[in-house]
């Protein structure tokens, strides 16, 4: 079996700014790998190094950079390029794709002395629409996951694909064919040949030379080199020619013409073939994506003003676009909430730069913010940016400035009773339940969940910053029609929401009306981020980190966030009942890997007793303000 073989070391999992992680990876793996390569000049290798790794090596381990330069000069290794912050390319505007690729190319040229000719992708996430951007940046080829190639036999040959008159060469990388630690060379070659034969049974395509790219991480390569029998036999084998991607393409006499639809690494695509399906499965990622695209749009529409601030905003957006802020490559789950909140902070800083580059005035606008066919209301205020959605009639984003978190980026824990994690959280979510709330107990069901319905816009006054919406729901087993009208008034420091609940049935309406506000956890170094103080029956009480419940008499609640130096005041127009507690959800894969996520929930409620045709009115005011006298730690 004559085989041209390319090994690819993929370090995208090390796209981490944590110096301890980078140090451990170098001392425990990369240092030994470079030593092995230097002493075995016949072993050729392609390497994908994220920007944080290159920058760290340049500063802390300059000897590693020198060895890399030497290995490249003797054509033993080939460094691949990519996006500077290892982004998910299909999610970006073309200007962001090219900007990130060119920034990464400049880094490699300055650090290593040679520009890359090809690249690999974070999570193998691909779409043919990226081809024009890749070619415009001088990229000649891309490594793609073999599972993305629609014709399996083509994964053993060089390919080419085109889009909009631009083309890119492609080499499939097989993660499943990386040598096992206890595997000998003949067994491994047998496994490769079997896969080749199986993949080409129905194929009429015949290429004289077979090529194969196998990709693995640092741990897999260390196990490979520690197996002296395997690595020695590999280098001395007459059947195998070790090569690099560029050499394979340079010597190729023909290329398989193929169209490769969008997709991603098979580990990530178990339940979601594309990154957009992944977003549908995990709305918290889509929420961050919407925010990222909104800031990119603001930058592209920003004309004139301070060019330096606009450039700084663009750089911040690139930083937030890191794929590791969306997806954890190890677990295949969304990234840890701390990474996502870090991305929100970066994006909020970017928006602050855009505001400072020109003249800013408070405004409320209406447009399709998240491309769902409905117009959302985007509130750009001096101290915060928020999004109010007709889906559920709630606040889905609450970003504070200059570089604060998104307080609405949590989960809907009340709806997680069935174990699902697909319901987004929000602020000002309403329910109508039949039973009165038992003391210190939350409702166990929600016969009418207004937050799951789509409201209709009745009135929008941009000048006065007022929004009126309504929805008709069916309540109880009798399907009684109930109309809920919500009137938002937006201020520079918060919101007032007026509720009008109307009984549209010919029968009496009794139950409990609940308004829920959820504040996401944004500081993951503490167990209890929020301190609660409240006024009940004109007495001041304090709620600890546990659960607090009161049947009535709540006239004011103060939420102190020492971590963010932020204060929230929630004031009902009439004394209400209250349940507040820290709630959490666990997001796990099939192996139990995952992370907990917390949120502080506050549920205000009032009894409902309406005769046929009558209505009741309630309101809540939420105020945001800086904490004037934070505690000294």
C-alpha positions in Angstrom: 0.0 0.0 0.0 1.7 3.2 -1.2 0.6 6.0 1.0 1.6 9.6 1.4 1.0 10.4 5.0 0.6 13.7 6.7 0.4 14.0 10.5 -1.4 17.1 11.9 -1.0 18.4 15.4 -4.1 20.4 16.3 -3.7 22.6 19.4 -7.0 24.6 19.0 -8.0 23.3 22.4 -5.2 25.4 23.9 -6.8 28.7 22.8 -6.6 29.8 26.4 -5.3 32.9 28.0 -4.7 31.1 31.3 -0.9 31.1 31.6 -0.9 28.0 33.9 -2.7 26.0 31.2 -0.2 27.1 28.6 2.8 26.4 30.9 1.5 23.0 31.8 1.0 22.1 28.1 4.4 23.2 27.1 6.3 21.5 29.9 4.2 18.4 29.8 4.0 17.9 26.0 5.2 20.5 23.5 8.7 20.7 24.9 9.2 16.9 24.5 7.6 16.9 21.1 9.9 19.6 19.8 12.9 17.7 21.2 11.7 14.5 19.4 11.2 16.3 16.1 14.6 18.0 16.3 16.3 14.6 16.8 14.2 12.8 14.1 14.6 14.9 10.9 12.7 12.4 8.8 9.4 12.9 10.8 7.4 15.5 9.1 4.4 17.3 10.7 1.8 20.0 10.1 1.0 22.1 13.2 -1.9 24.4 14.1 -0.8 26.8 16.9 -3.4 29.3 18.2 -2.3 32.9 18.7 -2.2 32.7 22.5 0.3 29.8 22.3 2.6 31.6 19.9 2.5 34.8 21.9 3.2 32.9 25.1 6.1 30.9 23.6 7.6 34.1 22.2 7.6 35.7 25.6 8.2 32.8 28.0 9.9 30.1 25.9 11.9 31.8 23.1 13.9 28.6 22.6 10.7 27.0 21.3 10.3 29.6 18.7 13.9 29.2 17.6 13.4 25.4 17.2 10.2 26.0 15.3 12.1 28.3 12.9 14.8 25.7 12.4 12.3 22.9 11.8 10.5 25.0 9.2 13.7 26.0 7.5 14.5 22.3 6.9 10.9 21.7 5.7 10.3 19.3 8.5 7.2 21.0 9.8 4.6 23.3 8.3 2.7 25.8 10.4 -0.9 26.4 9.5 -2.7 29.7 9.9 -6.3 30.5 10.7 -8.1 33.2 12.6 -6.2 35.1 15.3 -8.7 34.3 18.0 -9.7 30.9 16.5 -13.2 32.0 15.6 -16.0 30.1 14.0 -15.6 31.4 10.5 -19.2 30.8 9.1 -20.6 33.0 11.9 -18.5 36.1 10.9 -19.0 38.9 8.4 -16.4 38.6 5.5 -14.6 41.6 6.8 -14.1 40.0 10.2 -12.9 36.7 8.6 -10.3 38.4 6.5 -9.2 40.7 9.3 -8.7 37.7 11.7 -6.8 35.7 9.1 -4.5 38.5 8.1 -3.8 39.3 11.8 -2.8 35.7 12.4 -0.7 35.6 9.2 1.2 38.7 10.4 1.8 37.1 13.8 3.2 34.0 12.2 5.4 36.0 9.8 6.8 38.1 12.5 7.3 35.3 15.1 8.4 32.4 12.8 9.5 34.2 9.7 7.2 32.5 7.2 3.6 33.1 6.3 1.2 30.1 6.3 -0.2 28.8 3.0 -3.2 26.9 4.6 -5.3 26.7 7.7 -7.4 24.5 9.9 -10.7 25.3 11.5 -11.9 25.6 15.1 -14.1 22.6 15.7 -14.0 21.7 12.0 -16.9 24.1 11.5 -17.2 24.8 7.8 -19.4 26.4 5.2 -18.5 26.9 1.5 -19.4 30.6 1.8 -16.0 31.1 3.6 -14.0 30.1 0.4 -13.9 33.6 -1.1 -12.6 35.0 2.2 -9.9 32.3 2.5 -8.6 32.9 -1.1 -8.6 36.7 -0.7 -6.2 36.2 2.3 -3.8 34.1 0.3 -4.9 30.8 1.8 -4.3 28.0 -0.7 -5.8 25.0 1.2 -7.8 24.1 4.2 -7.9 20.9 6.4 -11.5 19.6 6.8 -12.9 16.9 8.9 -13.3 13.6 6.9 -16.9 13.3 8.2 -17.8 16.4 6.3 -16.8 15.0 2.9 -20.0 13.6 1.2 -17.9 11.1 -0.8 -15.8 9.0 1.6 -13.4 7.8 -1.1 -12.3 11.4 -1.7 -11.0 11.6 1.8 -7.9 9.7 0.6 -7.0 12.2 -2.2 -6.4 15.9 -2.6 -9.6 17.8 -3.4 -10.6 21.2 -4.7 -13.9 23.2 -4.1 -15.1 26.5 -5.5 -17.7 29.1 -4.5 -18.5 32.3 -6.3 -15.7 31.9 -8.7 -13.1 31.3 -6.0 -11.5 28.0 -5.1 -9.6 26.3 -2.3 -7.7 23.1 -2.1 -8.9 20.6 0.6 -7.3 17.8 2.5 -9.4 15.6 4.7 -8.2 15.0 8.2 -9.0 11.7 9.9 -9.2 11.8 13.6 -10.5 8.3 13.9 -7.4 6.9 12.1 -4.8 8.3 14.5 -2.6 5.4 15.8 -3.8 3.8 19.1 -1.2 3.7 21.9 -0.9 -0.1 21.8 -1.2 -0.5 18.0 1.7 -1.8 15.9 2.4 -0.4 12.4 1.0 -3.3 10.4 -2.2 -3.3 12.4 -2.6 0.4 11.9 -1.9 0.1 8.1 -4.5 -2.7 8.0 -7.0 -0.4 9.6 -6.3 2.4 7.1 -6.5 0.0 4.1 -9.8 -1.4 5.3 -11.3 2.0 5.6 -10.0 2.9 2.2 -11.5 -0.2 0.6 -14.8 0.2 2.4 -15.0 3.8 1.3 -14.2 3.1 -2.4 -16.3 0.0 -3.1 -19.0 2.0 -4.9 -16.6 4.6 -6.4 -15.6 4.8 -10.0 -12.9 7.4 -9.1 -9.4 6.0 -9.4 -6.3 8.0 -8.2 -2.9 6.4 -8.5 -1.5 8.0 -5.3 -3.4 7.8 -2.0 -2.8 10.4 0.6 -4.0 10.5 4.2 -4.0 13.2 6.9 -4.4 12.1 10.4 -5.0 14.7 13.1 -4.6 14.5 16.9 -3.8 16.5 20.0 -0.7 16.8 22.0 -1.5 13.9 24.3 -2.0 11.5 21.3 1.3 12.6 19.7 3.2 12.1 23.0 1.8 8.5 23.2 2.8 8.0 19.5 6.4 9.1 20.1 6.7 7.1 23.3 5.9 3.9 21.3 9.4 3.5 20.0 8.6 0.4 17.9 5.8 2.2 16.1 7.5 5.5 15.4 10.7 3.7 14.3 8.9 1.4 12.0 6.9 4.4 10.6 10.0 6.3 9.7 11.8 3.4 8.1 8.7 2.1 6.2 9.0 1.9 2.4 5.3 1.9 2.0 4.8 5.3 3.6 6.0 8.7 2.6 5.8 11.2 5.4 4.8 14.6 4.0 3.2 18.0 4.8 0.0 19.4 3.3 1.7 21.9 1.0 4.0 19.2 -0.3 1.1 17.0 -1.1 -0.7 19.7 -3.0 2.5 20.8 -4.8 3.2 17.3 -6.1 -0.5 16.4 -7.0 -1.2 16.0 -10.6 -5.0 16.0 -10.3 -7.6 17.1 -7.7 -11.1 15.7 -7.0 -13.7 18.4 -7.6 -16.1 18.3 -4.7 -18.8 20.4 -3.1 -18.8 20.2 0.7 -21.9 21.5 2.5 -21.8 23.1 5.9 -21.0 21.0 8.9 -18.6 20.5 11.9 -16.6 18.0 13.8 -18.6 14.8 14.4 -18.0 15.1 18.1 -19.9 18.4 18.1 -22.6 17.3 15.5 -24.1 14.3 17.3 -27.4 16.2 17.7 -26.6 19.2 15.5 -25.2 18.8 12.0 -24.3 22.4 11.7 -23.4 25.2 14.0 -26.8 26.8 13.5 -28.5 23.5 14.6 -26.2 23.7 17.7 -27.5 27.2 18.4 -31.1 25.9 18.2 -30.2 23.2 20.7 -28.4 25.7 23.0 -30.0 29.1 22.8 -27.4 30.6 25.2 -24.9 30.4 22.3 -27.4 32.0 19.9 -28.0 34.8 22.4 -24.2 35.6 22.4 -24.0 35.3 18.6 -26.9 37.8 18.2 -25.0 40.3 20.4 -21.8 39.8 18.5 -23.5 40.4 15.2 -25.2 43.5 16.5 -21.9 45.0 17.6 -20.3 44.1 14.2 -23.3 45.9 12.5 -22.8 49.0 14.7 -19.1 49.2 13.7 -19.9 48.7 10.0 -22.5 51.5 10.2 -20.3 53.9 12.1 -19.1 56.6 9.8 -16.8 59.5 10.8 -16.0 60.1 14.5 -12.9 58.8 16.2 -11.2 56.3 14.0 -8.9 55.0 16.7 -11.9 54.1 18.9 -13.6 52.4 16.0 -10.5 50.4 15.4 -10.3 49.4 19.1 -14.0 48.4 18.9 -13.2 46.1 15.9 -10.4 44.5 17.8 -12.6 43.8 20.8 -15.2 42.2 18.5 -12.6 39.9 17.1 -11.5 38.9 20.6 -15.1 38.1 21.5 -15.5 36.0 18.4 -13.2 33.2 19.8 -14.8 29.9 19.1 -14.0 28.8 22.7 -16.5 31.4 23.9 -19.2 29.4 22.1 -18.2 25.8 22.2 -16.1 23.6 24.5 -14.3 21.2 22.2 -13.7 18.6 24.9 -17.3 18.1 25.9 -19.1 19.2 22.8 -21.3 21.5 25.0 -21.6 25.2 25.0 -18.7 27.0 26.6 -18.6 27.5 30.3 -20.9 30.5 31.3 -17.8 32.4 32.6 -16.4 32.4 29.0 -19.6 33.6 27.6 -19.9 36.4 30.2 -16.3 37.4 29.4 -17.3 37.7 25.8 -20.3 39.9 26.7 -18.0 42.2 28.7 -15.7 42.5 25.7 -18.6 43.2 23.4 -20.0 45.8 25.8 -16.5 47.5 25.8 -16.6 47.5 22.0 -20.0 49.2 22.0 -18.7 51.8 24.5 -15.9 52.6 22.1 -18.4 53.1 19.3 -20.5 55.4 21.4 -17.4 57.4 22.4 -16.3 57.8 18.8 -19.3 59.9 17.9 -22.3 61.7 19.5 -24.5 59.4 21.6 -28.1 59.9 22.6 -30.5 57.6 24.4 -32.8 55.8 22.0 -35.3 53.0 21.6 -35.5 51.5 18.1 -37.4 48.6 16.6 -36.0 46.1 14.1 -35.5 42.4 13.7 -32.5 42.1 16.1 -32.2 38.3 16.1 -33.5 37.5 12.5 -36.5 35.6 13.7 -39.0 37.5 11.6 -40.3 39.6 14.5 -39.2 43.1 15.4 -37.5 43.4 18.8 -37.1 46.7 20.7 -33.4 47.7 21.3 -32.9 50.2 24.1 -29.6 52.0 23.8 -29.3 53.9 27.1 -26.3 55.7 28.6 -25.7 53.0 31.2 -27.1 49.9 29.6 -28.3 48.2 26.4 -31.3 45.9 26.5 -33.4 44.0 24.1 -37.2 43.5 24.6 -38.7 40.6 22.6 -42.3 40.1 21.5 -41.6 36.4 22.1 -42.6 36.2 25.8 -42.7 40.0 26.0 -39.6 39.9 28.1 -36.2 41.5 28.4 -33.8 39.0 26.8 -30.6 41.0 27.0 -29.5 43.4 29.7 -25.9 44.6 29.1 -24.4 47.2 31.4 -21.6 49.6 30.5 -18.8 50.3 30.2 -17.7 46.6 30.3 -20.2 44.8 32.4 -21.9 41.5 31.9 -25.3 40.5 30.4 -27.6 40.0 33.4 -30.3 38.3 31.3 -28.0 35.6 29.9 -29.2 32.8 32.2 -31.6 29.9 31.8 -35.3 29.6 32.4 -35.0 27.3 35.5 -38.7 27.2 36.1 -39.1 25.4 32.8 -36.2 23.0 33.5 -38.3 20.7 35.6 -38.4 18.2 32.6 -34.6 18.3 32.4 -34.5 20.3 29.2 -32.2 23.3 28.8 -33.6 24.8 25.6 -35.7 27.6 27.2 -34.0 31.0 27.4 -34.2 33.1 30.5 -35.4 36.6 30.7 -36.5 39.5 32.9 -40.2 40.3 33.3 -41.7 36.9 32.6 -45.4 36.3 33.6 -47.4 33.3 34.6 -51.0 32.8 35.8 -51.5 29.8 38.1 -54.6 28.4 39.6 -53.6 27.6 43.1 -52.4 30.2 45.6 -48.7 29.9 46.4 -48.2 27.9 49.6 -45.9 29.6 52.1 -42.2 29.1 51.1 -43.1 27.0 48.1 -42.9 27.9 44.5 -45.6 26.9 42.1 -45.2 23.4 40.6 -47.0 24.1 37.4 -47.9 27.0 35.2 -51.3 26.6 33.5 -50.8 29.8 31.6 -47.2 30.8 30.9 -47.3 34.1 29.1 -43.6 34.0 28.5 -44.1 31.1 26.1 -46.5 33.1 23.9 -45.9 35.7 21.2 -47.1 39.2 22.1 -48.5 41.6 19.4 -47.3 45.2 19.3 -50.1 47.7 20.0 -48.1 50.9 20.3 -44.5 52.1 20.0 -43.5 55.6 20.8 -39.7 56.0 20.2 -39.7 59.6 21.3 -41.3 58.9 24.7 -39.6 55.5 24.9 -42.8 53.6 25.5 -43.9 50.1 24.2 -47.3 48.6 24.5 -47.9 44.9 23.7 -50.6 42.3 24.5 -51.4 38.6 24.2 -54.5 36.5 24.7 -54.1 33.2 26.5 -56.3 30.3 27.6 -56.4 29.7 31.4 -57.3 26.5 33.4 -59.0 23.4 32.1 -62.0 25.6 31.1 -59.7 27.5 28.6 -60.9 30.9 29.9 -59.6 33.7 27.7 -57.3 36.1 29.6 -55.8 39.2 28.0 -52.5 40.5 29.3 -51.3 44.0 28.3 -47.8 45.1 29.1 -46.7 48.7 28.9 -42.9 49.3 29.0 -41.6 52.7 29.9 -37.8 52.9 29.4 -35.7 55.3 31.5 -32.0 56.1 31.6 -31.6 53.9 34.7 -34.2 51.2 34.2 -37.8 50.2 33.3 -41.3 50.4 34.6 -43.6 47.7 33.4 -47.4 48.2 33.8 -49.6 45.1 33.6 -53.3 45.0 32.8 -54.8 41.5 33.3 -58.3 41.3 31.9 -60.8 38.5 32.3 -62.4 38.1 28.8 -64.5 35.1 29.9 -68.2 35.0 31.1 -67.0 33.2 34.3 -65.1 34.4 37.4 -61.3 34.2 37.2 -59.3 33.2 40.3 -55.6 32.4 40.6 -52.2 34.0 41.2 -50.4 36.3 38.9 -46.6 36.0 38.9 -43.9 38.2 37.5 -40.5 36.6 37.4 -37.1 38.4 37.1 -33.9 36.3 36.7 -30.4 37.7 37.2 -27.8 35.5 35.7 -24.6 34.5 37.6 -21.8 36.6 36.2 -19.1 36.1 38.9 -18.1 32.4 39.1 -15.6 32.9 41.9 -18.3 33.2 44.6 -21.2 31.0 45.6 -23.7 33.7 46.4 -23.2 36.7 44.1 -26.3 38.7 45.1 -27.3 40.1 48.5 -31.0 40.7 49.0 -32.6 43.2 51.3 -36.3 44.0 51.3 -39.0 46.0 52.9 -41.9 43.9 54.2 -44.8 45.6 56.0 -42.5 48.6 56.5 -39.9 46.4 58.2 -36.4 45.9 56.7 -35.3 42.3 56.3 -32.4 40.6 54.7 -32.6 37.4 52.6 -29.5 35.2 52.8 -28.2 33.1 49.9 -30.9 30.5 50.4 -34.6 30.7 49.7 -36.8 33.5 51.0 -40.6 33.6 50.7 -43.3 36.0 51.9 -47.0 35.7 51.2 -47.5 39.5 51.0 -46.3 42.9 52.2 -43.3 43.3 49.9 -43.0 46.9 48.8 -39.3 47.1 47.8 -36.4 44.7 47.1 -32.8 45.8 46.9 -30.3 43.5 45.1 -26.6 44.2 45.7 -24.0 42.8 43.3 -20.7 43.5 45.0 -18.8 41.7 42.2 -20.0 44.1 39.5 -20.4 47.1 41.8 -24.0 47.3 40.8 -27.3 47.9 42.6 -30.8 46.8 41.5 -34.0 48.2 43.0 -37.3 46.4 42.3 -40.5 48.2 43.5 -44.1 47.0 42.9 -46.8 49.6 42.9 -48.8 47.5 45.4 -47.4 45.2 48.1 -46.7 41.8 46.7 -45.8 38.3 47.7 -42.3 37.2 46.9 -40.2 34.1 46.4 -36.5 34.6 45.8 -33.7 32.0 45.7 -30.6 30.9 43.9 -31.4 28.2 41.4 -29.1 26.2 39.3 -29.1 23.8 36.3 -26.5 21.2 35.3 -25.6 20.9 31.6 -23.9 17.6 31.0 -23.0 15.3 28.1 -23.6 11.6 28.0 -20.4 11.0 30.0 -21.5 13.4 32.8 -19.0 16.1 31.8 -20.5 19.6 32.1 -20.9 22.6 34.4 -23.4 24.1 36.8 -25.1 27.4 36.1 -26.8 29.6 38.7 -29.2 32.4 38.6 -31.0 34.5 41.1 -34.7 34.4 40.6 -37.3 36.8 42.1 -41.0 36.0 41.7 -43.4 38.7 42.6 -47.1 37.6 42.9 -50.5 38.9 43.6 -53.9 37.1 44.1 -56.3 37.4 41.2 -60.1 37.5 41.7 -61.9 39.0 38.7 -65.5 38.8 37.8 -66.4 38.4 34.1 -65.2 41.3 32.0 -63.2 43.0 34.7 -59.5 43.7 34.8 -56.7 44.4 37.4 -53.6 46.6 37.1 -50.1 46.1 38.6 -46.7 47.4 37.9 -43.0 46.8 38.7 -40.1 49.3 38.4 -36.6 48.0 37.9 -33.8 50.5 38.5 -30.1 49.9 37.8 -27.5 52.1 39.4 -23.8 51.9 40.4 -23.0 50.8 43.9 -21.7 53.9 45.7 -20.0 52.4 48.7 -18.8 48.9 47.7 -17.3 46.7 50.4 -13.6 46.5 50.6 -12.2 43.1 50.2 
